[in-house]
Amino acid sequence: MAMLGYVEKLTDVPGEMTESNVVALRDVGFTERDILDICTVAAYYAYVNRIADGLGVQMETWLADDG
C-alpha cells in the first residue's frame, strides 16, 4: 500500500512530494534501488502518456474494446 500511495501522489501532485514520501517506502522495507525503480517506472509512464496525449495519439481499438 505504501508503494501505491507513493505512486498515486507522484502522479497526481508531483510538486508535493517530499523526503518523507521516500522515508515511508524505506520504513516498509523497500531498498534504495526499489525506490528508484518505483519512481522511474511511475515517472516514465506519466511522461509517455503526456507525450501521447500532447500529440493526439489515439488508443488502439483493441485496447479500448470492453468485450
CHARMM internal coordinates of N, CA and C (Angstrom, degrees):
IC EDIT
DIST 1 N 1 CA 1.4548
DIST 1 CA 1 C 1.5294
ANGL 1 N 1 CA 1 C 110.96
DIST 1 C 2 N 1.3210
ANGL 1 CA 1 C 2 N 116.93
DIHE 1 N 1 CA 1 C 2 N -34.34
DIST 2 N 2 CA 1.4645
ANGL 1 C 2 N 2 CA 120.11
DIHE 1 CA 1 C 2 N 2 CA 179.02
DIST 2 CA 2 C 1.5269
ANGL 2 N 2 CA 2 C 110.80
DIHE 1 C 2 N 2 CA 2 C -61.42
DIST 2 C 3 N 1.3308
ANGL 2 CA 2 C 3 N 115.91
DIHE 2 N 2 CA 2 C 3 N -42.27
DIST 3 N 3 CA 1.4579
ANGL 2 C 3 N 3 CA 119.82
DIHE 2 CA 2 C 3 N 3 CA 179.60
DIST 3 CA 3 C 1.5269
ANGL 3 N 3 CA 3 C 110.73
DIHE 2 C 3 N 3 CA 3 C -63.89
DIST 3 C 4 N 1.3182
ANGL 3 CA 3 C 4 N 116.97
DIHE 3 N 3 CA 3 C 4 N -43.69
DIST 4 N 4 CA 1.4527
ANGL 3 C 4 N 4 CA 120.16
DIHE 3 CA 3 C 4 N 4 CA -179.48
DIST 4 CA 4 C 1.5232
ANGL 4 N 4 CA 4 C 111.40
DIHE 3 C 4 N 4 CA 4 C -64.75
DIST 4 C 5 N 1.3223
ANGL 4 CA 4 C 5 N 116.93
DIHE 4 N 4 CA 4 C 5 N -39.84
DIST 5 N 5 CA 1.4638
ANGL 4 C 5 N 5 CA 120.21
DIHE 4 CA 4 C 5 N 5 CA 176.43
DIST 5 CA 5 C 1.5158
ANGL 5 N 5 CA 5 C 112.01
DIHE 4 C 5 N 5 CA 5 C -62.85
DIST 5 C 6 N 1.3321
ANGL 5 CA 5 C 6 N 115.57
DIHE 5 N 5 CA 5 C 6 N -40.52
DIST 6 N 6 CA 1.4649
ANGL 5 C 6 N 6 CA 120.91
DIHE 5 CA 5 C 6 N 6 CA 178.07
DIST 6 CA 6 C 1.5217
ANGL 6 N 6 CA 6 C 110.32
DIHE 5 C 6 N 6 CA 6 C -61.66
DIST 6 C 7 N 1.3198
ANGL 6 CA 6 C 7 N 116.47
DIHE 6 N 6 CA 6 C 7 N -48.93
DIST 7 N 7 CA 1.4663
ANGL 6 C 7 N 7 CA 121.16
DIHE 6 CA 6 C 7 N 7 CA -177.74
DIST 7 CA 7 C 1.5264
ANGL 7 N 7 CA 7 C 110.97
DIHE 6 C 7 N 7 CA 7 C -65.60
DIST 7 C 8 N 1.3116
ANGL 7 CA 7 C 8 N 116.48
DIHE 7 N 7 CA 7 C 8 N -40.16
DIST 8 N 8 CA 1.4645
ANGL 7 C 8 N 8 CA 120.05
DIHE 7 CA 7 C 8 N 8 CA 178.72
DIST 8 CA 8 C 1.5338
ANGL 8 N 8 CA 8 C 110.46
DIHE 7 C 8 N 8 CA 8 C -61.54
DIST 8 C 9 N 1.3108
ANGL 8 CA 8 C 9 N 116.73
DIHE 8 N 8 CA 8 C 9 N -45.99
DIST 9 N 9 CA 1.4662
ANGL 8 C 9 N 9 CA 120.04
DIHE 8 CA 8 C 9 N 9 CA 179.72
DIST 9 CA 9 C 1.5239
ANGL 9 N 9 CA 9 C 110.79
DIHE 8 C 9 N 9 CA 9 C -65.43
DIST 9 C 10 N 1.3241
ANGL 9 CA 9 C 10 N 117.46
DIHE 9 N 9 CA 9 C 10 N -42.83
DIST 10 N 10 CA 1.4629
ANGL 9 C 10 N 10 CA 120.93
DIHE 9 CA 9 C 10 N 10 CA 178.76
DIST 10 CA 10 C 1.5197
ANGL 10 N 10 CA 10 C 110.79
DIHE 9 C 10 N 10 CA 10 C -60.55
DIST 10 C 11 N 1.3120
ANGL 10 CA 10 C 11 N 116.81
DIHE 10 N 10 CA 10 C 11 N -35.87
DIST 11 N 11 CA 1.4613
ANGL 10 C 11 N 11 CA 121.56
DIHE 10 CA 10 C 11 N 11 CA -179.47
DIST 11 CA 11 C 1.5259
ANGL 11 N 11 CA 11 C 111.70
DIHE 10 C 11 N 11 CA 11 C -75.69
DIST 11 C 12 N 1.3189
ANGL 11 CA 11 C 12 N 116.47
DIHE 11 N 11 CA 11 C 12 N -45.52
DIST 12 N 12 CA 1.4707
ANGL 11 C 12 N 12 CA 120.80
DIHE 11 CA 11 C 12 N 12 CA -172.95
DIST 12 CA 12 C 1.5261
ANGL 12 N 12 CA 12 C 114.28
DIHE 11 C 12 N 12 CA 12 C -83.21
DIST 12 C 13 N 1.3270
ANGL 12 CA 12 C 13 N 117.55
DIHE 12 N 12 CA 12 C 13 N -40.79
DIST 13 N 13 CA 1.4695
ANGL 12 C 13 N 13 CA 120.73
DIHE 12 CA 12 C 13 N 13 CA -175.20
DIST 13 CA 13 C 1.5354
ANGL 13 N 13 CA 13 C 109.43
DIHE 12 C 13 N 13 CA 13 C -140.75
DIST 13 C 14 N 1.3144
ANGL 13 CA 13 C 14 N 117.68
DIHE 13 N 13 CA 13 C 14 N 65.92
DIST 14 N 14 CA 1.4668
ANGL 13 C 14 N 14 CA 120.07
DIHE 13 CA 13 C 14 N 14 CA -174.33
DIST 14 CA 14 C 1.5272
ANGL 14 N 14 CA 14 C 113.97
DIHE 13 C 14 N 14 CA 14 C -58.44
DIST 14 C 15 N 1.2976
ANGL 14 CA 14 C 15 N 117.84
DIHE 14 N 14 CA 14 C 15 N -29.72
DIST 15 N 15 CA 1.4539
ANGL 14 C 15 N 15 CA 121.03
DIHE 14 CA 14 C 15 N 15 CA 179.79
DIST 15 CA 15 C 1.5133
ANGL 15 N 15 CA 15 C 113.82
DIHE 14 C 15 N 15 CA 15 C -69.21
DIST 15 C 16 N 1.3203
ANGL 15 CA 15 C 16 N 117.23
DIHE 15 N 15 CA 15 C 16 N -12.13
DIST 16 N 16 CA 1.4615
ANGL 15 C 16 N 16 CA 121.58
DIHE 15 CA 15 C 16 N 16 CA 179.61
DIST 16 CA 16 C 1.5235
ANGL 16 N 16 CA 16 C 113.19
DIHE 15 C 16 N 16 CA 16 C -97.48
DIST 16 C 17 N 1.3324
ANGL 16 CA 16 C 17 N 117.79
DIHE 16 N 16 CA 16 C 17 N 3.04
DIST 17 N 17 CA 1.4622
ANGL 16 C 17 N 17 CA 120.75
DIHE 16 CA 16 C 17 N 17 CA 178.53
DIST 17 CA 17 C 1.5249
ANGL 17 N 17 CA 17 C 109.35
DIHE 16 C 17 N 17 CA 17 C -68.97
DIST 17 C 18 N 1.3337
ANGL 17 CA 17 C 18 N 115.71
DIHE 17 N 17 CA 17 C 18 N 139.33
DIST 18 N 18 CA 1.4585
ANGL 17 C 18 N 18 CA 121.53
DIHE 17 CA 17 C 18 N 18 CA 178.36
DIST 18 CA 18 C 1.5264
ANGL 18 N 18 CA 18 C 109.20
DIHE 17 C 18 N 18 CA 18 C -135.60
DIST 18 C 19 N 1.3044
ANGL 18 CA 18 C 19 N 115.67
DIHE 18 N 18 CA 18 C 19 N 173.54
DIST 19 N 19 CA 1.4603
ANGL 18 C 19 N 19 CA 120.91
DIHE 18 CA 18 C 19 N 19 CA 177.36
DIST 19 CA 19 C 1.5322
ANGL 19 N 19 CA 19 C 110.81
DIHE 18 C 19 N 19 CA 19 C -58.14
DIST 19 C 20 N 1.3111
ANGL 19 CA 19 C 20 N 116.95
DIHE 19 N 19 CA 19 C 20 N -30.53
DIST 20 N 20 CA 1.4702
ANGL 19 C 20 N 20 CA 119.61
DIHE 19 CA 19 C 20 N 20 CA -179.55
DIST 20 CA 20 C 1.5231
ANGL 20 N 20 CA 20 C 111.53
DIHE 19 C 20 N 20 CA 20 C -62.60
DIST 20 C 21 N 1.3081
ANGL 20 CA 20 C 21 N 118.10
DIHE 20 N 20 CA 20 C 21 N -28.40
DIST 21 N 21 CA 1.4571
ANGL 20 C 21 N 21 CA 120.60
DIHE 20 CA 20 C 21 N 21 CA 176.90
DIST 21 CA 21 C 1.5268
ANGL 21 N 21 CA 21 C 111.27
DIHE 20 C 21 N 21 CA 21 C -67.44
DIST 21 C 22 N 1.3149
ANGL 21 CA 21 C 22 N 116.40
DIHE 21 N 21 CA 21 C 22 N -37.23
DIST 22 N 22 CA 1.4629
ANGL 21 C 22 N 22 CA 121.52
DIHE 21 CA 21 C 22 N 22 CA 176.65
DIST 22 CA 22 C 1.5310
ANGL 22 N 22 CA 22 C 109.60
DIHE 21 C 22 N 22 CA 22 C -71.22
DIST 22 C 23 N 1.3045
ANGL 22 CA 22 C 23 N 116.98
DIHE 22 N 22 CA 22 C 23 N -42.63
DIST 23 N 23 CA 1.4703
ANGL 22 C 23 N 23 CA 121.48
DIHE 22 CA 22 C 23 N 23 CA 178.93
DIST 23 CA 23 C 1.5293
ANGL 23 N 23 CA 23 C 110.21
DIHE 22 C 23 N 23 CA 23 C -58.68
DIST 23 C 24 N 1.3216
ANGL 23 CA 23 C 24 N 117.22
DIHE 23 N 23 CA 23 C 24 N -39.31
DIST 24 N 24 CA 1.4682
ANGL 23 C 24 N 24 CA 120.36
DIHE 23 CA 23 C 24 N 24 CA 179.69
DIST 24 CA 24 C 1.5303
ANGL 24 N 24 CA 24 C 110.99
DIHE 23 C 24 N 24 CA 24 C -60.75
DIST 24 C 25 N 1.3183
ANGL 24 CA 24 C 25 N 116.98
DIHE 24 N 24 CA 24 C 25 N -35.55
DIST 25 N 25 CA 1.4692
ANGL 24 C 25 N 25 CA 119.89
DIHE 24 CA 24 C 25 N 25 CA 176.98
DIST 25 CA 25 C 1.5221
ANGL 25 N 25 CA 25 C 110.94
DIHE 24 C 25 N 25 CA 25 C -71.05
DIST 25 C 26 N 1.3212
ANGL 25 CA 25 C 26 N 116.39
DIHE 25 N 25 CA 25 C 26 N -42.14
DIST 26 N 26 CA 1.4748
ANGL 25 C 26 N 26 CA 119.95
DIHE 25 CA 25 C 26 N 26 CA 176.97
DIST 26 CA 26 C 1.5261
ANGL 26 N 26 CA 26 C 110.70
DIHE 25 C 26 N 26 CA 26 C -59.86
DIST 26 C 27 N 1.3239
ANGL 26 CA 26 C 27 N 115.74
DIHE 26 N 26 CA 26 C 27 N -41.46
DIST 27 N 27 CA 1.4661
ANGL 26 C 27 N 27 CA 121.21
DIHE 26 CA 26 C 27 N 27 CA -176.42
DIST 27 CA 27 C 1.5251
ANGL 27 N 27 CA 27 C 113.08
DIHE 26 C 27 N 27 CA 27 C -61.86
DIST 27 C 28 N 1.3304
ANGL 27 CA 27 C 28 N 117.48
DIHE 27 N 27 CA 27 C 28 N -25.41
DIST 28 N 28 CA 1.4731
ANGL 27 C 28 N 28 CA 119.52
DIHE 27 CA 27 C 28 N 28 CA 178.90
DIST 28 CA 28 C 1.5242
ANGL 28 N 28 CA 28 C 111.89
DIHE 27 C 28 N 28 CA 28 C -100.34
DIST 28 C 29 N 1.3524
ANGL 28 CA 28 C 29 N 116.55
DIHE 28 N 28 CA 28 C 29 N 8.59
DIST 29 N 29 CA 1.4520
ANGL 28 C 29 N 29 CA 119.64
DIHE 28 CA 28 C 29 N 29 CA 170.57
DIST 29 CA 29 C 1.5088
ANGL 29 N 29 CA 29 C 117.91
DIHE 28 C 29 N 29 CA 29 C 107.21
DIST 29 C 30 N 1.3260
ANGL 29 CA 29 C 30 N 117.92
DIHE 29 N 29 CA 29 C 30 N 1.09
DIST 30 N 30 CA 1.4633
ANGL 29 C 30 N 30 CA 118.83
DIHE 29 CA 29 C 30 N 30 CA 177.46
DIST 30 CA 30 C 1.5253
ANGL 30 N 30 CA 30 C 109.68
DIHE 29 C 30 N 30 CA 30 C -72.75
DIST 30 C 31 N 1.3282
ANGL 30 CA 30 C 31 N 115.94
DIHE 30 N 30 CA 30 C 31 N 137.90
DIST 31 N 31 CA 1.4594
ANGL 30 C 31 N 31 CA 121.16
DIHE 30 CA 30 C 31 N 31 CA 177.37
DIST 31 CA 31 C 1.5280
ANGL 31 N 31 CA 31 C 109.51
DIHE 30 C 31 N 31 CA 31 C -81.02
DIST 31 C 32 N 1.3313
ANGL 31 CA 31 C 32 N 115.50
DIHE 31 N 31 CA 31 C 32 N 170.32
DIST 32 N 32 CA 1.4644
ANGL 31 C 32 N 32 CA 119.81
DIHE 31 CA 31 C 32 N 32 CA 176.49
DIST 32 CA 32 C 1.5302
ANGL 32 N 32 CA 32 C 110.32
DIHE 31 C 32 N 32 CA 32 C -59.03
DIST 32 C 33 N 1.3341
ANGL 32 CA 32 C 33 N 116.99
DIHE 32 N 32 CA 32 C 33 N -40.40
DIST 33 N 33 CA 1.4696
ANGL 32 C 33 N 33 CA 120.87
DIHE 32 CA 32 C 33 N 33 CA 178.53
DIST 33 CA 33 C 1.5232
ANGL 33 N 33 CA 33 C 110.87
DIHE 32 C 33 N 33 CA 33 C -65.24
DIST 33 C 34 N 1.3303
ANGL 33 CA 33 C 34 N 116.75
DIHE 33 N 33 CA 33 C 34 N -41.43
DIST 34 N 34 CA 1.4649
ANGL 33 C 34 N 34 CA 120.44
DIHE 33 CA 33 C 34 N 34 CA 176.92
DIST 34 CA 34 C 1.5219
ANGL 34 N 34 CA 34 C 110.83
DIHE 33 C 34 N 34 CA 34 C -57.90
DIST 34 C 35 N 1.3229
ANGL 34 CA 34 C 35 N 115.42
DIHE 34 N 34 CA 34 C 35 N -45.94
DIST 35 N 35 CA 1.4684
ANGL 34 C 35 N 35 CA 120.64
DIHE 34 CA 34 C 35 N 35 CA -177.79
DIST 35 CA 35 C 1.5206
ANGL 35 N 35 CA 35 C 110.55
DIHE 34 C 35 N 35 CA 35 C -64.98
DIST 35 C 36 N 1.3156
ANGL 35 CA 35 C 36 N 116.74
DIHE 35 N 35 CA 35 C 36 N -41.22
DIST 36 N 36 CA 1.4581
ANGL 35 C 36 N 36 CA 120.19
DIHE 35 CA 35 C 36 N 36 CA 176.30
DIST 36 CA 36 C 1.5248
ANGL 36 N 36 CA 36 C 110.44
DIHE 35 C 36 N 36 CA 36 C -60.44
DIST 36 C 37 N 1.3212
ANGL 36 CA 36 C 37 N 116.82
DIHE 36 N 36 CA 36 C 37 N -44.79
DIST 37 N 37 CA 1.4682
ANGL 36 C 37 N 37 CA 120.82
DIHE 36 CA 36 C 37 N 37 CA 179.52
DIST 37 CA 37 C 1.5204
ANGL 37 N 37 CA 37 C 111.71
DIHE 36 C 37 N 37 CA 37 C -63.45
DIST 37 C 38 N 1.3177
ANGL 37 CA 37 C 38 N 117.23
DIHE 37 N 37 CA 37 C 38 N -44.01
DIST 38 N 38 CA 1.4684
ANGL 37 C 38 N 38 CA 121.56
DIHE 37 CA 37 C 38 N 38 CA 178.88
DIST 38 CA 38 C 1.5193
ANGL 38 N 38 CA 38 C 110.37
DIHE 37 C 38 N 38 CA 38 C -59.32
DIST 38 C 39 N 1.3227
ANGL 38 CA 38 C 39 N 115.95
DIHE 38 N 38 CA 38 C 39 N -48.97
DIST 39 N 39 CA 1.4601
ANGL 38 C 39 N 39 CA 120.99
DIHE 38 CA 38 C 39 N 39 CA -179.00
DIST 39 CA 39 C 1.5286
ANGL 39 N 39 CA 39 C 111.25
DIHE 38 C 39 N 39 CA 39 C -64.09
DIST 39 C 40 N 1.3227
ANGL 39 CA 39 C 40 N 116.56
DIHE 39 N 39 CA 39 C 40 N -44.60
DIST 40 N 40 CA 1.4542
ANGL 39 C 40 N 40 CA 120.90
DIHE 39 CA 39 C 40 N 40 CA -177.44
DIST 40 CA 40 C 1.5256
ANGL 40 N 40 CA 40 C 111.69
DIHE 39 C 40 N 40 CA 40 C -63.78
DIST 40 C 41 N 1.3108
ANGL 40 CA 40 C 41 N 117.21
DIHE 40 N 40 CA 40 C 41 N -45.77
DIST 41 N 41 CA 1.4670
ANGL 40 C 41 N 41 CA 120.25
DIHE 40 CA 40 C 41 N 41 CA -179.11
DIST 41 CA 41 C 1.5297
ANGL 41 N 41 CA 41 C 110.89
DIHE 40 C 41 N 41 CA 41 C -64.40
DIST 41 C 42 N 1.3267
ANGL 41 CA 41 C 42 N 117.09
DIHE 41 N 41 CA 41 C 42 N -44.95
DIST 42 N 42 CA 1.4684
ANGL 41 C 42 N 42 CA 120.35
DIHE 41 CA 41 C 42 N 42 CA -179.89
DIST 42 CA 42 C 1.5267
ANGL 42 N 42 CA 42 C 111.03
DIHE 41 C 42 N 42 CA 42 C -63.98
DIST 42 C 43 N 1.3259
ANGL 42 CA 42 C 43 N 116.60
DIHE 42 N 42 CA 42 C 43 N -43.82
DIST 43 N 43 CA 1.4675
ANGL 42 C 43 N 43 CA 120.57
DIHE 42 CA 42 C 43 N 43 CA -179.20
DIST 43 CA 43 C 1.5264
ANGL 43 N 43 CA 43 C 111.26
DIHE 42 C 43 N 43 CA 43 C -67.44
DIST 43 C 44 N 1.3164
ANGL 43 CA 43 C 44 N 117.41
DIHE 43 N 43 CA 43 C 44 N -40.72
DIST 44 N 44 CA 1.4604
ANGL 43 C 44 N 44 CA 120.79
DIHE 43 CA 43 C 44 N 44 CA 179.61
DIST 44 CA 44 C 1.5234
ANGL 44 N 44 CA 44 C 110.81
DIHE 43 C 44 N 44 CA 44 C -64.99
DIST 44 C 45 N 1.3245
ANGL 44 CA 44 C 45 N 116.94
DIHE 44 N 44 CA 44 C 45 N -42.98
DIST 45 N 45 CA 1.4532
ANGL 44 C 45 N 45 CA 121.00
DIHE 44 CA 44 C 45 N 45 CA 178.78
DIST 45 CA 45 C 1.5368
ANGL 45 N 45 CA 45 C 110.01
DIHE 44 C 45 N 45 CA 45 C -59.70
DIST 45 C 46 N 1.3194
ANGL 45 CA 45 C 46 N 117.38
DIHE 45 N 45 CA 45 C 46 N -45.51
DIST 46 N 46 CA 1.4615
ANGL 45 C 46 N 46 CA 121.02
DIHE 45 CA 45 C 46 N 46 CA 178.43
DIST 46 CA 46 C 1.5297
ANGL 46 N 46 CA 46 C 110.75
DIHE 45 C 46 N 46 CA 46 C -63.13
DIST 46 C 47 N 1.3231
ANGL 46 CA 46 C 47 N 116.94
DIHE 46 N 46 CA 46 C 47 N -42.35
DIST 47 N 47 CA 1.4600
ANGL 46 C 47 N 47 CA 122.17
DIHE 46 CA 46 C 47 N 47 CA 179.86
DIST 47 CA 47 C 1.5304
ANGL 47 N 47 CA 47 C 110.88
DIHE 46 C 47 N 47 CA 47 C -60.54
DIST 47 C 48 N 1.3088
ANGL 47 CA 47 C 48 N 116.89
DIHE 47 N 47 CA 47 C 48 N -50.59
DIST 48 N 48 CA 1.4630
ANGL 47 C 48 N 48 CA 120.94
DIHE 47 CA 47 C 48 N 48 CA -178.04
DIST 48 CA 48 C 1.5246
ANGL 48 N 48 CA 48 C 110.67
DIHE 47 C 48 N 48 CA 48 C -62.74
DIST 48 C 49 N 1.3094
ANGL 48 CA 48 C 49 N 117.33
DIHE 48 N 48 CA 48 C 49 N -40.42
DIST 49 N 49 CA 1.4553
ANGL 48 C 49 N 49 CA 119.71
DIHE 48 CA 48 C 49 N 49 CA 179.02
DIST 49 CA 49 C 1.5201
ANGL 49 N 49 CA 49 C 111.96
DIHE 48 C 49 N 49 CA 49 C -66.27
DIST 49 C 50 N 1.3155
ANGL 49 CA 49 C 50 N 117.87
DIHE 49 N 49 CA 49 C 50 N -37.20
DIST 50 N 50 CA 1.4641
ANGL 49 C 50 N 50 CA 120.21
DIHE 49 CA 49 C 50 N 50 CA 177.98
DIST 50 CA 50 C 1.5298
ANGL 50 N 50 CA 50 C 111.48
DIHE 49 C 50 N 50 CA 50 C -69.03
DIST 50 C 51 N 1.3115
ANGL 50 CA 50 C 51 N 116.82
DIHE 50 N 50 CA 50 C 51 N -36.46
DIST 51 N 51 CA 1.4746
ANGL 50 C 51 N 51 CA 119.99
DIHE 50 CA 50 C 51 N 51 CA 174.59
DIST 51 CA 51 C 1.5244
ANGL 51 N 51 CA 51 C 109.30
DIHE 50 C 51 N 51 CA 51 C -61.50
DIST 51 C 52 N 1.3227
ANGL 51 CA 51 C 52 N 116.91
DIHE 51 N 51 CA 51 C 52 N -49.42
DIST 52 N 52 CA 1.4628
ANGL 51 C 52 N 52 CA 121.08
DIHE 51 CA 51 C 52 N 52 CA -179.75
DIST 52 CA 52 C 1.5275
ANGL 52 N 52 CA 52 C 110.92
DIHE 51 C 52 N 52 CA 52 C -60.53
DIST 52 C 53 N 1.3258
ANGL 52 CA 52 C 53 N 117.23
DIHE 52 N 52 CA 52 C 53 N -45.14
DIST 53 N 53 CA 1.4614
ANGL 52 C 53 N 53 CA 120.58
DIHE 52 CA 52 C 53 N 53 CA 178.70
DIST 53 CA 53 C 1.5191
ANGL 53 N 53 CA 53 C 110.91
DIHE 52 C 53 N 53 CA 53 C -62.77
DIST 53 C 54 N 1.3313
ANGL 53 CA 53 C 54 N 116.68
DIHE 53 N 53 CA 53 C 54 N -42.74
DIST 54 N 54 CA 1.4576
ANGL 53 C 54 N 54 CA 121.41
DIHE 53 CA 53 C 54 N 54 CA -178.69
DIST 54 CA 54 C 1.5155
ANGL 54 N 54 CA 54 C 113.57
DIHE 53 C 54 N 54 CA 54 C -65.15
DIST 54 C 55 N 1.3164
ANGL 54 CA 54 C 55 N 116.45
DIHE 54 N 54 CA 54 C 55 N -27.27
DIST 55 N 55 CA 1.4651
ANGL 54 C 55 N 55 CA 121.02
DIHE 54 CA 54 C 55 N 55 CA 179.79
DIST 55 CA 55 C 1.5251
ANGL 55 N 55 CA 55 C 112.41
DIHE 54 C 55 N 55 CA 55 C -97.15
DIST 55 C 56 N 1.3234
ANGL 55 CA 55 C 56 N 116.19
DIHE 55 N 55 CA 55 C 56 N 0.03
DIST 56 N 56 CA 1.4600
ANGL 55 C 56 N 56 CA 120.21
DIHE 55 CA 55 C 56 N 56 CA 178.55
DIST 56 CA 56 C 1.5177
ANGL 56 N 56 CA 56 C 114.28
DIHE 55 C 56 N 56 CA 56 C 72.88
DIST 56 C 57 N 1.3276
ANGL 56 CA 56 C 57 N 116.57
DIHE 56 N 56 CA 56 C 57 N 25.41
DIST 57 N 57 CA 1.4578
ANGL 56 C 57 N 57 CA 120.11
DIHE 56 CA 56 C 57 N 57 CA 179.61
DIST 57 CA 57 C 1.5273
ANGL 57 N 57 CA 57 C 108.77
DIHE 56 C 57 N 57 CA 57 C -66.08
DIST 57 C 58 N 1.3226
ANGL 57 CA 57 C 58 N 115.42
DIHE 57 N 57 CA 57 C 58 N 130.60
DIST 58 N 58 CA 1.4574
ANGL 57 C 58 N 58 CA 120.81
DIHE 57 CA 57 C 58 N 58 CA 179.98
DIST 58 CA 58 C 1.5282
ANGL 58 N 58 CA 58 C 110.48
DIHE 57 C 58 N 58 CA 58 C -91.84
DIST 58 C 59 N 1.3155
ANGL 58 CA 58 C 59 N 116.20
DIHE 58 N 58 CA 58 C 59 N 146.74
DIST 59 N 59 CA 1.4533
ANGL 58 C 59 N 59 CA 122.01
DIHE 58 CA 58 C 59 N 59 CA 178.13
DIST 59 CA 59 C 1.5254
ANGL 59 N 59 CA 59 C 108.93
DIHE 58 C 59 N 59 CA 59 C -65.86
DIST 59 C 60 N 1.3094
ANGL 59 CA 59 C 60 N 116.22
DIHE 59 N 59 CA 59 C 60 N 143.08
DIST 60 N 60 CA 1.4568
ANGL 59 C 60 N 60 CA 120.84
DIHE 59 CA 59 C 60 N 60 CA 174.75
DIST 60 CA 60 C 1.5189
ANGL 60 N 60 CA 60 C 108.20
DIHE 59 C 60 N 60 CA 60 C -60.02
DIST 60 C 61 N 1.3188
ANGL 60 CA 60 C 61 N 117.25
DIHE 60 N 60 CA 60 C 61 N 140.29
DIST 61 N 61 CA 1.4700
ANGL 60 C 61 N 61 CA 120.42
DIHE 60 CA 60 C 61 N 61 CA -176.52
DIST 61 CA 61 C 1.5168
ANGL 61 N 61 CA 61 C 111.95
DIHE 60 C 61 N 61 CA 61 C -60.95
DIST 61 C 62 N 1.3245
ANGL 61 CA 61 C 62 N 118.17
DIHE 61 N 61 CA 61 C 62 N -34.46
DIST 62 N 62 CA 1.4575
ANGL 61 C 62 N 62 CA 119.76
DIHE 61 CA 61 C 62 N 62 CA -178.36
DIST 62 CA 62 C 1.5260
ANGL 62 N 62 CA 62 C 111.22
DIHE 61 C 62 N 62 CA 62 C -70.11
DIST 62 C 63 N 1.3483
ANGL 62 CA 62 C 63 N 118.13
DIHE 62 N 62 CA 62 C 63 N -22.93
DIST 63 N 63 CA 1.4622
ANGL 62 C 63 N 63 CA 120.70
DIHE 62 CA 62 C 63 N 63 CA 176.30
DIST 63 CA 63 C 1.5244
ANGL 63 N 63 CA 63 C 111.52
DIHE 62 C 63 N 63 CA 63 C -77.71
DIST 63 C 64 N 1.3213
ANGL 63 CA 63 C 64 N 116.47
DIHE 63 N 63 CA 63 C 64 N -30.23
DIST 64 N 64 CA 1.4527
ANGL 63 C 64 N 64 CA 121.00
DIHE 63 CA 63 C 64 N 64 CA -177.44
DIST 64 CA 64 C 1.5329
ANGL 64 N 64 CA 64 C 112.00
DIHE 63 C 64 N 64 CA 64 C -84.66
DIST 64 C 65 N 1.3220
ANGL 64 CA 64 C 65 N 117.34
DIHE 64 N 64 CA 64 C 65 N -10.69
DIST 65 N 65 CA 1.4553
ANGL 64 C 65 N 65 CA 122.36
DIHE 64 CA 64 C 65 N 65 CA -177.72
DIST 65 CA 65 C 1.5243
ANGL 65 N 65 CA 65 C 110.51
DIHE 64 C 65 N 65 CA 65 C -72.22
DIST 65 C 66 N 1.3228
ANGL 65 CA 65 C 66 N 116.67
DIHE 65 N 65 CA 65 C 66 N 121.79
DIST 66 N 66 CA 1.4672
ANGL 65 C 66 N 66 CA 121.73
DIHE 65 CA 65 C 66 N 66 CA 179.14
DIST 66 CA 66 C 1.5251
ANGL 66 N 66 CA 66 C 112.53
DIHE 65 C 66 N 66 CA 66 C -81.80
DIST 66 C 67 N 1.2877
ANGL 66 CA 66 C 67 N 118.01
DIHE 66 N 66 CA 66 C 67 N -13.59
DIST 67 N 67 CA 1.4524
ANGL 66 C 67 N 67 CA 120.13
DIHE 66 CA 66 C 67 N 67 CA -173.63
DIST 67 CA 67 C 1.4490
ANGL 67 N 67 CA 67 C 112.02
DIHE 66 C 67 N 67 CA 67 C -103.46
END
COOR INIT
IC SEED 1 N 1 CA 1 C
IC BUILD
